[in-house]
Structure formats: C-alpha cells, structure tokens
C-alpha cells in the first residue's frame, strides 16, 4: 500500500474512520494475493494449457516449474502399468507417449527396485496388483464409476475414504501427500533435494501437474506452494529424482512451436536428462464427447 502524505483527515478519527481505513487497506492489498497464482501460457487444447511458473520473489530457493493445467471435464485420465499393458520391461516417458498416443503423459507414484508399484493402483476399474500404503495418504483419482462426482480429484486419506471393494473411481494412483487442505506441509524437512512431479487440485476443479526444473526439497516446495499459490486446495507428490518426467506429444509441440512468441516451457522439457524406465504413468487425452476430440 502506497501512502500519500498530503492526505489528512478533516474529521476526528472515529470508529467510522477506522472502518473506512480497513476497507481501503483490503482493497489495496487484495491484488498481491490474487496475482500470486496467475498462470499465463500456451493453450494446447480446449481445457489444456502449459506455462512456466516462477515463484522466485516469494520462494528464493525454488526454481521455475513447468505447470500443466487440465480441465477434467474436457480431458480424461488413464493409468498405465507396464505389465498390464503386456510389456516385459518399463518404458521411458517418450516411449509411453508414443505407445499410448496421449497428448500428455507424466510419471505416477513410487515403485520398488523390481518395479512393483508402492500403493493403490487402478486402471479401468481394476486393481493392478498393488496394496494400499499405510503412510502415503495422497490419492489421485479420476473417472468416477458414477457421474455424480468430479471427474478427477486429489484425495487425502487422512480425511477422505476410498472403498477398495467398490472403487468409486476407475483410475487411481497412491503417493505422498505434500500439502493438505488445512495448509499443513505433510513431509519432513530432511534437506534432501531432487527433481519432483506434483499433482495439485485447484479450487475451481482443474488439476495442475507441476514439474520442477531444478532440484529442490519437497518440504521447501510444499511451503512455497502454500504461501505463493493460494488457489491450490491440496497437493500430492508423485515419484521424484530421475523418475520425475513429463512428455508432450510431438504434434502438440510442433503446433505450439509455430505459434508466435517464445514458448519457455519447451526447452525446459527437452531431452537434457536421462529418461529412465517408468513402470506406471498417467496419460491425458481429450474426451470423446468434446467437439474436435480425436478418436483413440
């Protein structure tokens, strides 16, 4: 708030004056909150956009993140597990995208050295052989069995229920809860730094997939999102380190590259790092009932 020293009250400083000052303070302070989470990027489709979010002013220790905003009413989510897809070995992110044809693919949760998934994993309504993890309480869910719920959510098993005998969603992936609806960061401050992939639910029902561009601690990232991105309702962390990955289809990349302007997210997703085999991924594609959607 900028003060004008030439302004003077001509009336006694009454309770009414204090009330008016409070209103003025709120009016001038509000933009700082609402602009903190504004994303301006490339529209890849009706309900799909990608941008670079730079929180450096509020979070000096957090480098820019690639942010993919998805409207679940226009894009569907599909969980893939390499054995369920008839593969003998996991594919890297680009081969997964090429095989599935999704517009975008990102890494799912954590897994063991033998590629067994750690936590609940469902594809097309069927369990893919994994069991509920007792302490990792973030749950990505999509494609409700009955059309009475949001088409994709981030659930927190501390507060939300999930019936494994009668799964309410067909696509499910369990992982770490990072930031919950109370504003609490749900990981310890260990000092360990790595690349991260996050899935966040926004207040408007859209989902954000966030990918770091430099190593960072999960705790610092959680604090940054809580303080600088207030529209996020809750956030879960998928697998990190060398498994943190996003692939955009070549056709969307080429179409975007022909648009005017500099598309800052493209070089940040270039093949500058090694892409390891991922046993489980989540893909998104336009819904078939949307105008212009391509058949799969």
C-alpha positions in Angstrom: 0.0 0.0 0.0 1.4 3.4 -1.0 0.8 6.3 1.4 0.1 9.8 0.2 1.4 12.2 2.9 -0.7 15.1 1.6 -3.9 13.2 2.7 -5.3 14.5 6.0 -8.5 13.6 7.9 -10.8 16.6 8.3 -12.9 14.8 10.8 -12.0 13.2 14.2 -10.5 9.7 13.9 -13.7 7.9 14.9 -14.7 4.3 14.7 -16.2 5.0 11.3 -12.8 6.3 10.1 -11.1 3.2 11.3 -13.6 1.1 9.4 -13.0 3.0 6.2 -9.3 2.7 6.6 -9.8 -1.1 6.9 -11.7 -1.2 3.7 -9.1 0.8 1.9 -6.3 -1.5 3.2 -8.1 -4.6 1.9 -8.8 -3.0 -1.5 -5.1 -2.2 -2.0 -3.8 -5.4 -0.5 -6.0 -7.9 -2.5 -4.2 -7.8 -5.9 -1.0 -9.1 -4.2 -2.8 -12.2 -3.2 -4.7 -12.9 -6.4 -1.8 -12.3 -8.8 0.5 -14.7 -7.0 -1.0 -17.7 -8.7 -1.8 -16.3 -12.1 -0.6 -18.6 -14.9 -0.2 -17.3 -18.5 1.0 -19.8 -21.0 0.2 -21.8 -24.2 -3.2 -23.2 -24.8 -2.6 -26.7 -26.2 -6.3 -27.6 -26.4 -9.7 -26.7 -25.0 -9.1 -27.4 -21.4 -5.3 -27.9 -21.6 -2.6 -25.3 -21.2 1.0 -25.2 -20.2 3.2 -22.5 -18.8 6.2 -21.7 -16.6 5.5 -20.6 -13.1 8.3 -18.7 -11.4 7.9 -18.2 -7.7 11.3 -16.7 -7.1 10.1 -13.5 -5.5 8.3 -15.3 -2.7 10.3 -18.5 -2.7 14.0 -17.7 -3.5 15.1 -21.4 -3.0 12.6 -22.7 -5.6 13.4 -22.5 -9.3 10.7 -22.1 -12.0 8.3 -25.0 -12.5 6.6 -26.2 -15.7 2.8 -26.1 -14.9 0.2 -28.0 -16.9 -3.4 -27.0 -16.2 -6.0 -29.6 -17.1 -9.8 -29.3 -17.1 -11.1 -32.8 -16.2 -14.4 -32.0 -17.8 -12.6 -31.9 -21.2 -9.7 -34.3 -20.7 -9.8 -37.8 -19.4 -7.1 -39.5 -17.4 -5.8 -43.1 -17.9 -3.4 -45.1 -15.6 -1.0 -47.4 -17.3 1.1 -50.2 -15.7 3.7 -51.9 -17.9 2.7 -55.5 -17.0 -1.0 -54.7 -17.6 -0.1 -53.3 -21.0 1.7 -56.6 -21.9 5.2 -55.3 -21.6 8.2 -57.2 -20.2 10.0 -54.1 -19.1 9.0 -50.5 -18.3 9.2 -47.9 -21.0 10.7 -44.4 -20.7 8.3 -41.4 -20.8 8.6 -40.8 -24.5 8.0 -44.4 -25.5 5.0 -44.4 -23.2 3.6 -41.4 -25.0 4.3 -42.9 -28.4 2.7 -46.2 -27.4 -0.4 -44.7 -25.9 -0.9 -41.7 -28.1 -1.9 -39.5 -25.2 -1.5 -35.7 -25.6 0.5 -35.7 -22.4 2.0 -38.3 -20.1 3.5 -37.9 -16.6 5.1 -40.3 -14.1 2.9 -41.9 -11.5 3.8 -42.8 -7.9 6.7 -44.6 -6.3 7.9 -48.2 -7.0 10.4 -50.8 -5.8 13.6 -51.9 -7.5 11.6 -54.8 -9.0 9.2 -52.2 -10.5 6.3 -53.2 -8.1 4.2 -50.2 -7.5 4.1 -48.9 -3.9 0.4 -48.1 -3.1 -3.0 -48.5 -4.7 -3.0 -48.5 -8.4 -6.1 -49.0 -10.5 -6.6 -48.9 -14.3 -10.0 -49.1 -15.9 -11.6 -50.0 -12.6 -9.3 -53.0 -11.9 -6.6 -53.2 -9.3 -3.2 -53.6 -10.9 -1.9 -55.8 -8.1 -0.6 -53.3 -5.6 -1.8 -52.8 -2.0 -2.7 -49.7 0.0 0.4 -48.0 1.5 -0.2 -47.3 5.2 1.5 -43.9 5.5 1.4 -42.4 2.0 -2.0 -40.8 2.1 -2.3 -38.9 -1.2 -4.6 -40.5 -3.7 -5.0 -39.3 -7.3 -8.4 -40.5 -8.6 -10.2 -40.0 -11.9 -13.1 -41.2 -14.0 -15.8 -41.8 -11.4 -17.8 -45.0 -11.6 -21.0 -42.9 -11.2 -21.4 -39.5 -12.9 -22.0 -37.7 -9.6 -18.5 -36.6 -8.7 -15.8 -34.5 -10.2 -14.0 -36.4 -12.9 -10.6 -36.1 -11.3 -9.5 -35.3 -7.7 -6.7 -35.4 -5.3 -7.9 -37.2 -2.2 -6.3 -37.1 1.3 -6.8 -40.5 3.0 -6.5 -38.7 6.4 -9.9 -37.1 5.7 -11.3 -38.9 2.7 -12.4 -42.5 2.3 -11.8 -45.0 -0.5 -13.5 -48.3 -0.7 -11.3 -50.9 -2.4 -14.1 -53.4 -2.6 -16.2 -51.0 -4.6 -13.8 -48.4 -6.1 -15.7 -45.1 -6.7 -13.1 -44.2 -9.4 -11.7 -46.3 -12.3 -8.2 -44.6 -12.4 -6.3 -44.4 -9.2 -2.7 -43.9 -8.1 -1.5 -43.5 -4.5 1.5 -41.5 -3.4 2.8 -38.9 -0.9 0.5 -36.2 0.4 2.5 -33.0 0.2 0.1 -30.1 1.2 -3.3 -30.7 2.6 -6.5 -28.7 2.8 -5.6 -27.2 6.2 -2.3 -25.7 4.8 -0.1 -28.3 6.5 3.0 -29.5 4.7 2.9 -33.3 5.2 6.6 -34.2 4.6 9.5 -33.9 6.9 12.3 -31.3 6.4 15.1 -33.7 5.6 17.3 -31.5 3.4 17.2 -34.0 0.6 16.9 -32.3 -2.8 15.7 -33.8 -6.1 13.5 -33.2 -9.1 9.8 -33.5 -8.3 6.5 -34.1 -10.1 3.4 -32.9 -8.3 -0.4 -33.2 -8.9 -2.5 -30.5 -7.3 -6.2 -29.9 -7.2 -7.4 -26.3 -7.5 -10.4 -24.7 -6.0 -12.0 -24.4 -9.5 -11.8 -28.2 -10.0 -8.9 -28.0 -12.5 -5.8 -30.1 -11.9 -2.2 -28.9 -12.1 0.7 -31.1 -12.9 3.9 -29.4 -11.8 7.4 -30.4 -12.8 10.5 -28.8 -11.3 13.3 -27.6 -13.5 16.0 -27.8 -10.8 16.4 -30.0 -7.7 14.6 -28.8 -4.6 13.5 -30.3 -1.3 9.9 -31.4 -1.0 9.4 -29.5 2.2 10.5 -26.2 0.7 8.3 -26.9 -2.3 5.3 -27.5 -0.1 5.9 -24.3 1.8 6.3 -22.4 -1.4 3.0 -23.6 -2.8 1.2 -22.9 0.4 2.4 -19.3 0.5 2.5 -18.4 -3.1 -0.2 -20.4 -4.8 -3.3 -20.0 -2.6 -5.7 -21.4 -5.1 -4.4 -24.9 -4.6 -6.6 -27.0 -2.4 -4.3 -29.9 -1.8 -1.2 -31.3 -3.5 0.4 -34.8 -3.7 3.9 -35.7 -4.8 4.5 -38.4 -7.4 7.9 -40.1 -7.8 10.8 -37.8 -7.8 14.5 -37.9 -8.8 15.3 -39.4 -12.2 11.7 -40.7 -12.4 10.2 -37.2 -12.4 9.1 -36.8 -16.0 6.5 -35.2 -18.4 6.1 -35.9 -22.1 4.0 -33.8 -24.5 3.1 -35.3 -27.8 5.2 -34.3 -30.8 2.2 -33.0 -32.7 1.3 -30.5 -29.8 4.9 -29.4 -29.6 5.1 -28.8 -33.3 1.8 -26.9 -33.3 2.9 -24.7 -30.4 6.3 -24.0 -31.9 4.6 -22.5 -35.0 2.7 -20.0 -32.8 4.0 -16.5 -32.2 6.2 -15.8 -29.2 8.8 -17.7 -27.2 7.4 -20.8 -25.6 9.6 -21.0 -22.5 8.3 -24.5 -21.4 9.6 -26.3 -24.5 13.4 -26.1 -23.7 12.6 -27.0 -20.1 11.2 -30.3 -21.2 13.9 -31.0 -23.8 16.0 -34.2 -23.5 18.6 -32.7 -21.2 18.4 -35.5 -18.7 18.3 -39.3 -18.8 14.8 -40.8 -19.1 14.5 -43.9 -17.0 12.0 -46.7 -17.4 8.8 -46.0 -15.6 6.5 -48.9 -14.6 3.5 -46.7 -14.1 2.4 -43.5 -15.9 -0.8 -41.4 -16.2 -1.9 -40.1 -19.6 -4.4 -37.5 -20.6 -6.4 -37.2 -23.8 -9.4 -35.2 -25.0 -12.7 -36.7 -24.1 -14.5 -38.3 -27.0 -17.7 -36.3 -26.3 -15.8 -33.0 -26.7 -16.0 -31.1 -30.1 -13.0 -31.8 -32.2 -11.7 -34.7 -30.0 -9.6 -37.2 -31.8 -10.8 -40.9 -31.6 -8.5 -43.2 -29.7 
